[in-house]
């Protein structure tokens, strides 16, 4: 009967902060040694953060990485450690897992399966490895693997593994979050463990990096595919596994350490609370926002509060992420702003206990109109005055940002950015777009959930109930320009996230005119999205790195005439 | 002795306009048949344009492509045609060259070597082919190849070719332009022809697509590597080759057809005029601007004229691209605008004979100051008022754009966008950034060349001579904030384009303080570039698809202390 104690670290590195990350890894190792840990495991590219993108093309970044890895290795007397890093070797770069022990780099496994779809560009940077690396710790055979390696059934990795059976598979990952991803991930990992008759130690990155949030969720699966232990998600933590082997299967007792300052392990009686879909999305948005703000060194964020639901949700997320002292709300009313929305903005700020500023835009708007009159006298008055109001607000909030160093959080949702129902340099002006990947119906769901969780109306009832409006002309309603949101969101999901054709979407039961209009709006708004701030991916396909379309693009998918 | 007549089409497709492109291809084929052409060749992905990006992920795009290819094939009675297209086969997508003849698709070659670096993402979309395709036309053996296939010495493609010798290699390409690329391309093609003892028919795409310009430059190389024929670059044309084989080498007479409306071939006595570096950059900028405007359906462009050299160059390029009637200049003077710069803006507009509008920003700026006073009263006045002026100008020019449907061309150069010496939503507001990839020193060179070519000062002498200034505060000069441009541009080239480390740049002879300051400016401006409009790539590494860095990024390369 073999036994082993493994510490699986759900780590939140800072992109490119090689020294800081290395020091943190070394501290984890040191603490683990004190807890009689045999093997400590860190996620994919834990040393630099994921994805480092074109940093990987510079030789100095790669050699600085190697230097830091050697520093870490120096701290591994009497303990085995697996650390994800970018390895430069013979002119090639590998996405690698280093096996460190007794002060030295013992061996390096190079990721075999490189994802190059969705948000992933690994073939731009890495050469695929060719060789399985299995290590022995306390007489137990462990195969190293990196993320995608175990996602490809009967791929090169699995084929090699089948020729070299092991007791445990260690998978280090940088697997980004989207809603419902965990279900898929569990299936994949359990299936892989089962097929290969080995326990599966899963170690994922945690924290936000630009558009991506990593949700952690470290796990251990028995060789039967049964989930025996898991970490709480979305926070830095260590999952300590005490594993015992009994004729090919494992028993596992686990504990979780959530606060690096604690010296006592916190016993974990049961699997951690499973998050509902709304909870995991909310938490993802909070973590993504917090890390963007913190890792970029901002003291405060500032949000334009319109009295509408999008800015209310964004502000609530910001307060959860950073605390009320670091969030500033600004209302910028115009002649089209109703008393009700203005009250709602103020009430929200009161409810969230955030600082609230007001800068009216009416006089500035009038001055623009006067000065522009000579050059806008031809033609008929149109969208330019609506956009102008949005852009005045953009200027005001950016002036605050420039003066005080506050990060501007924009408040547009996915339904708006998809259809171009937003103003470049206006409401799109800002550094981070918190709910950019949240469709409008999910904005409502999240807002209601926030109120339910609080047990009172943090987000004012009238904000939730009022028909959405941009308030850029008298009596304006979103639904004057867009289909009702339940229809819009369904069509957008089919077209944007699932790449369905017009025919397929119409066959889902949608009106063909509506479908073609939505597609037209999406296609013609690509130029706006190209200049949009980054936002947090929470769906299978977000705008950004996930969906790359030409700006100049005359492809117009059409429904086919029915034949026969 | 074998002989063959080949028409090599330097085609400018419109991205995604499958029907339009197919109809154009069919017209080329029809005309060529009338000229007794044996084989007509079209560039890589000529049917859809390059790069189609995520259009390739939708099934309807791929099946529409297949449909159009079959329409083209129907026009190939009595002629052989090679057409680049995206092929869907057995669930995979290939970057392919179709061999069409007698109304049918005879065979399809699938690109073997897929580039996945720089601006290329082919491994995101395509599966590599595995099989050489050689066809026989008039007893001559021709191997088909697509772009990268012939750029990799002793790669998979060349290895296969060596086992199957041919008389001619047909290379269809979508090879984007940058300054001096042609020299490299000729070396590569001549070397490949030589090593494989075959003539090389090179067929490149032409025209602008977002950030990329394709320069065409169709060529024929003898099996000795000698260049025997070439097309004029940067315009749609047909290079007709009459080739005769004499014991393993070729004689070639060639003609070029430059105007599709002509029915007579234009005899070409000599190789076309070789463009100097300044000429090719200028032409690339003109073509890239023209195609972005035309293919996106804009009637006019509007440019903010500051009196400075960047906006002067941008306006001159726009007039060359579209004609003076379609270019509008706007001056937006403030209290800091000198009489001299205002005169220069007006003189430039007069010289270019473009419409000239004026919207002063002083009163609007004062109104912002008044209204912002309550919220900006804390702290000390700083960059927020400079940016505010730039953003008022951004709003004004966008109001014109929204009212009249004009495309805003921004005027920032590469040195500015590299160092962040520009205002988000201010001077960066617009749809297309013409000189975004042109370093400041090259801005001067291009401007001087424009005046030399004209034989008079189209760009006013005082614009050329005045020290660069943003005119956002009294007496401001660029060199108060930035190193002198000759130094700045040299450091930027080393750091941005060549990925050199601080040490390497200092070793080039630059002051280490200057180097570290420039690197700091570049690194901290990534968030601005992420929201910048696209612009034309003219250097080996442009900002945009070519250079992808995380926004959240704490990597700070440092010079290493000297050892010993």
Interface residues (C-beta under 8 A of the other chain):
Chain A: X14 X15 X16 X17 X18 X20 X48 X49 X51 X52 X53 X54 X55 X57 X58 X59 X60 X61 X64 X116 X117 X121 X123 X124 X208 X209 X210 X291 X292 X295 X296 X330 X357 X359 X360 X361 X363 X364 X367 X368 X370 X371 X372 X374 X375 X376 X378 X379 X382 X383 X384 X385 X387 X388 X391 X392 X394 X395 X396 X398 X399 X400 X402 X403 X404 X424 X425 X429 X431 X499 X501 X502 X503 X527 X530 X531 X532 X533 X534 X547 X548 X549 X550 X551 X552 X553 X554 X555 X556 X557
Chain B: X14 X15 X16 X17 X18 X20 X48 X49 X51 X52 X53 X54 X55 X57 X58 X59 X60 X61 X64 X116 X117 X121 X123 X124 X208 X209 X210 X291 X292 X295 X296 X330 X357 X359 X360 X361 X363 X364 X367 X368 X370 X371 X372 X374 X375 X376 X378 X379 X382 X383 X384 X385 X387 X388 X391 X392 X394 X395 X396 X398 X399 X400 X402 X403 X404 X424 X425 X429 X431 X499 X501 X502 X503 X527 X530 X531 X532 X533 X534 X547 X548 X549 X550 X551 X552 X553 X554 X555 X556 X557
